[in-house]
Amino acid sequence: MTDAGKRRPDEPCWRVRVCTLFPEMFPGPLGQSLAGKALGKGIWSLELIDIRDYGIGRHRVVDDTPFGGGPGMVMRPDVMDAAISAAMAGLGDDTPKLYFSPRGKKLDQNLAQELASTPDVVMIAGRYEGLDQRVIDHAGLTEVSIGDYVLSGGELPALVAIDAVVRLLPGVMGNAEAHEEDSFSTGLLEHPLYTQPREWKGLEVPSVLTGGNHKAIADWRLQEAKSVTRTRRPDLWQRWQKSEDKK
Ligand code: SAH
């Protein structure tokens, strides 16, 4: 196991352990920018469990052909169970264990928020055709998908999920309120954004944004957020309307 983050007792620390056949893919892009700085500061930490270490025999075999035939290889339940047990060392039974899989429930902002409020999370990145069903059931893995397309492994999904969580941790974003206004956090997609120059290629910034009337700006942004959500995401729009009705 390699520990890529330093702990600071005075700060909240979110710890994630990832079981993977490709530990060198981590922290990858999360070593840069906001997530990278937060990793360096010990706001979150990353431990990698190399599934190969739990492989069978001299060749450290981790997979075999599917019973019943068909293409590809399946990750062995005994090997995966050993890797998952290593990842769970010292953690409570209620620690979330996510297995990335196209069959899982979709990763969304709610799940990211849930994970951000849990001190430890274990993630399992699949390869080949995926894991033997028995270990998914036996270890009580929660299957999570990052979208309706098939990738070649669970490492990118793990990085995506970690990024979504890390930017929610206190002290990661420069501006503490920044993510409270993000798309999905309010239940709506975000309003359009503008910056300098005030006029560009003959195009002006909407005058309300430069007028200094904060109430008018907030109203305009809400109207724009509602309109973009209504036209682009009728599913989110319906849900938002329902939640407004309840208020
Ligand atoms: N045979 C599988 C696809 C295997 S892809 C199927 O048809 O469903 C190999 C691995 O990549 C999976 O085990 C999973 O860990 C990961 N993966 C691929 N696409 C993914 C997605 N959309 N979301 C999450 N994980 C995915």
Boltz pocket constraint, residues with backbone or C-beta under 6 A from the ligand:
constraints:
  - pocket:
      binder: B
      contacts: [[A, 99], [A, 100], [A, 101], [A, 102], [A, 103], [A, 124], [A, 125], [A, 126], [A, 127], [A, 128], [A, 129], [A, 130], [A, 131], [A, 144], [A, 145], [A, 146], [A, 147], [A, 148], [A, 149], [A, 150], [A, 151], [A, 152], [A, 153], [A, 154], [A, 155], [A, 157]]
      max_distance: 6.0
